[in-house]
């Protein structure tokens, strides 16, 4: 009984909410297919599209760690074969490891007869994501699973809010062919910030949340500023300032780094503007001899989904 699940890319931080805000995209994403086997073991039978970089050990892969934890919670000794189709680049700043964990958990849950709700899958998924990132954070994994825009309030215990998504809010995202290591992007940040900077960032995050509830795009635009990470991380992305300026001049509400980079995203108020912004950002990278891929569309409010059986 084969089951397949798709989990989409996501934008972590959303500029003003470092490690707290995340947003689901429509594409790209990962596809995971699962089926029962006869040897009572969770086994990765193949990984497609990773260039041989990911571990085939089920104890060391974000796709299968949640599955093993789910079986343990259910006291089941079931064997499951897992096929991971990586349809998004590694280290992209688009929640690649989160998508693998989410798709794996979704597919296995369906295969097992849906013993868990989507929300009940979150702890298993966060453990899988923690293996890849070194710490528990859900600003990619949770919106990838649930869709929309999510605000993480706390982790012990987990508290979060699914924020309203205005109908006229669209995204653009460009993934340039640059390499930014998450570890390096973390280490480049200051260990402490001044009280003034902290208070300003709190105000920006609050303004963004209020803007979503009020459907106030002007407030959303003015609140999408990052005083904590972007001033330091943008130096790891060749041409970031030029790409940022090109997005704003094309009509974007604002522009920022997706996760720890190198992907760059923007928000706009129409599908037409989102398309133009994506093309402009990619063209700007191209003028610097940097190739890449672009994506744009309406914010994904569905999240991960079962694709087979449909």
C-alpha positions in Angstrom: 0.0 0.0 0.0 2.2 2.8 -1.3 1.6 6.3 0.1 3.3 9.5 -1.0 3.3 13.0 0.6 4.5 16.3 -0.6 5.9 19.0 1.7 6.6 22.5 0.4 9.5 24.9 0.9 9.2 27.6 3.4 10.6 31.0 4.4 12.0 31.1 7.9 12.4 34.3 10.1 10.3 36.3 7.6 12.7 39.2 8.2 11.3 40.6 11.5 10.8 37.3 13.4 14.2 35.6 13.8 13.5 31.9 14.6 9.9 32.8 15.4 8.1 33.4 12.1 7.7 31.1 9.1 5.7 31.1 5.9 4.8 28.2 3.5 5.5 28.4 -0.3 3.9 26.3 -3.0 7.1 25.1 -4.6 9.6 23.6 -4.6 9.3 20.8 -2.1 10.1 17.2 -1.2 8.2 14.1 -2.0 8.4 11.0 0.2 6.9 7.6 -0.6 6.5 4.9 2.0 5.3 1.3 2.1 5.3 -1.6 4.6 8.1 -4.1 4.4 8.4 -7.6 6.0 11.6 -7.1 8.1 10.3 -4.8 10.9 12.7 -2.1 10.1 12.5 1.5 8.9 14.7 1.5 5.8 15.7 4.2 3.3 15.5 2.3 0.0 16.7 5.3 -2.1 17.2 9.0 -2.2 16.8 10.9 -5.4 18.2 14.3 -6.2 20.6 14.8 -3.3 23.8 14.1 -5.2 24.7 11.4 -2.7 25.1 13.9 0.2 22.4 12.7 2.6 22.8 9.7 4.9 21.0 6.5 4.0 21.1 5.5 7.7 17.5 5.8 9.0 18.8 7.0 12.4 20.7 9.9 10.7 18.2 11.2 8.2 15.6 13.9 9.0 13.0 12.0 6.9 13.0 8.8 8.9 13.7 10.0 12.4 10.1 11.2 12.8 8.8 7.9 11.4 10.8 5.9 14.0 9.6 8.1 16.8 6.0 7.7 15.7 6.3 3.9 15.7 7.9 4.0 19.1 5.0 6.2 20.5 2.5 3.8 19.0 4.4 0.7 20.3 4.4 -0.7 16.8 7.0 -3.0 15.4 6.4 -2.3 11.8 8.8 -2.2 8.9 8.5 0.7 6.5 10.4 1.3 3.3 11.1 5.0 2.6 11.9 6.7 -0.8 12.9 10.3 -0.6 12.7 12.5 -3.7 14.6 15.7 -3.0 13.0 18.3 -5.2 14.7 21.3 -3.6 18.3 22.2 -3.1 20.2 21.5 0.1 21.3 24.5 2.2 19.0 26.7 0.2 17.4 28.7 3.1 14.1 27.3 2.1 13.6 24.7 4.8 15.0 21.7 2.9 15.5 19.5 5.9 12.2 20.5 7.4 10.4 19.5 4.2 12.0 16.1 4.3 10.9 15.6 7.9 7.4 16.8 7.3 6.8 14.7 4.1 8.1 11.6 5.9 5.9 12.0 8.9 2.8 12.8 6.7 3.3 9.8 4.5 3.9 7.4 7.4 0.9 8.7 9.3 -1.3 8.1 6.3 0.2 4.6 5.9 -0.5 3.8 9.5 -4.1 4.9 9.3 -3.7 8.5 10.5 -3.3 7.8 14.3 -2.1 11.4 14.7 -3.5 14.8 13.6 -1.3 17.2 11.8 -0.7 19.2 15.0 0.2 15.9 16.9 2.9 15.2 14.3 4.8 18.4 15.2 6.9 17.0 18.1 8.1 14.1 15.9 8.9 16.5 13.0 10.8 18.9 15.3 13.0 16.1 16.5 13.9 15.2 13.0 14.6 18.8 12.1 16.7 19.2 15.3 19.0 16.4 14.0 19.8 18.5 10.9 20.0 21.9 12.5 21.4 21.0 15.9 18.6 22.6 17.8 14.8 22.5 18.0 13.2 25.3 16.0 10.0 25.2 14.0 9.9 28.4 11.9 10.3 26.2 8.8 8.8 22.8 9.8 5.6 24.0 11.3 4.4 26.3 8.4 5.6 23.6 6.0 3.3 21.2 7.7 0.3 23.4 8.4 0.6 26.0 5.7 0.2 29.8 6.0 2.2 32.1 8.3 3.0 30.7 11.8 4.3 32.6 14.9 6.2 30.4 17.4 5.6 31.7 21.0 7.5 29.1 23.0 8.9 25.6 22.7 8.6 24.3 26.3 5.8 23.6 26.0 5.2 24.4 22.3 2.9 27.3 21.8 2.2 28.9 18.4 -0.3 31.0 16.5 -1.4 30.4 13.0 -1.6 34.0 11.7 -4.2 35.3 9.2 -3.0 35.5 5.6 -4.4 38.5 3.6 -5.9 37.5 0.3 -3.8 40.1 -1.5 -0.4 38.9 -0.2 1.9 37.1 -2.7 5.5 36.0 -2.5 8.5 36.0 -4.8 11.6 33.9 -4.1 14.9 33.5 -5.8 17.5 30.8 -5.0 20.8 31.9 -6.3 23.5 29.3 -7.0 25.5 30.4 -3.9 26.5 28.5 -0.9 25.7 29.7 2.6 26.3 27.3 5.5 23.8 27.6 8.3 26.5 27.1 10.9 28.5 30.0 9.4 25.3 32.2 9.2 24.7 31.5 12.9 28.3 32.1 14.0 28.5 35.5 12.2 25.8 36.9 14.4 26.6 38.9 17.6 26.1 37.1 20.8 24.3 40.1 22.4 22.3 43.0 21.2 21.6 46.3 22.9 18.3 47.0 24.6 17.5 49.7 22.0 17.9 47.2 19.1 15.9 44.5 20.9 13.0 46.9 21.7 13.0 48.1 18.1 12.9 44.5 16.8 10.1 43.7 19.1 8.1 46.6 17.8 8.7 45.5 14.2 7.5 42.0 14.9 4.4 43.3 16.7 3.7 45.6 13.7 4.0 42.8 11.2 1.5 40.6 13.2 -0.9 43.6 13.6 -0.6 44.3 9.9 -1.7 40.7 9.1 -4.7 40.9 11.4 -5.7 44.3 10.0 -4.9 43.5 6.4 -2.7 46.6 6.4 -0.1 46.2 3.7 1.5 49.5 4.6 2.1 48.4 8.1 3.4 45.0 6.9 5.8 46.8 4.5 7.2 49.1 7.2 7.5 46.2 9.7 9.5 43.9 7.5 12.9 45.0 8.8 15.6 42.9 10.4 18.0 44.6 12.9 19.4 41.3 14.2 20.6 39.0 11.4 20.3 40.6 8.0 22.9 43.4 8.6 25.5 40.6 9.1 24.2 37.8 6.9 23.7 39.9 3.8 27.4 40.0 3.4 27.4 36.3 2.7 25.1 36.8 -0.3 26.8 38.3 -3.2 24.7 41.3 -4.6 22.1 41.2 -1.9 21.8 45.0 -1.7 21.4 45.3 -5.5 18.7 42.5 -5.4 16.9 44.2 -2.5 16.8 47.5 -4.3 15.6 45.9 -7.5 12.7 44.2 -5.7 11.6 47.5 -4.0 11.9 49.5 -7.2 9.7 46.8 -9.0 6.9 47.2 -6.4 7.6 44.8 -3.6 6.4 45.6 -0.1 9.8 44.6 1.2 12.5 42.1 0.6 14.7 40.0 2.8 16.8 36.8 3.4 14.9 33.5 3.5 16.1 31.7 6.5 19.9 31.9 6.7 20.2 32.3 2.9 21.2 32.4 0.2 17.6 32.5 -1.0 16.0 36.0 -1.1 12.3 36.6 -0.9 9.9 39.5 -1.2 6.2 40.1 -0.5 3.8 41.9 -2.9 0.1 42.7 -3.2 -0.6 41.1 -6.6 0.3 38.1 -8.6 1.5 40.3 -11.5 3.8 42.2 -9.2 5.1 39.1 -7.6 6.0 37.7 -11.0 7.8 40.9 -12.0 9.7 41.0 -8.7 10.9 37.4 -9.0 12.1 38.0 -12.6 13.8 41.3 -11.6 15.6 39.7 -8.6 16.8 36.8 -10.7 17.9 39.1 -13.5 19.9 41.2 -11.0 21.7 38.1 -9.8 22.3 37.1 -13.4 24.0 40.5 -14.1 26.5 39.5 -11.4 27.0 36.1 -13.2 25.0 34.2 -10.6 22.5 31.7 -11.9 19.5 30.7 -9.9 15.8 29.6 -9.8 12.8 31.7 -9.1 9.4 31.0 -7.6 6.3 33.2 -7.0 2.7 32.9 -6.2 0.0 33.0 -3.5 1.1 32.0 0.0 0.4 28.2 0.6 -2.3 27.9 3.2 -2.7 24.1 2.8 0.8 23.0 3.8 1.9 19.4 3.4 -0.5 17.0 1.6 -0.9 13.4 0.6 -0.4 13.0 -3.2 -1.0 9.3 -3.5 -3.5 7.8 -3.1 -5.2 11.0 -4.0 
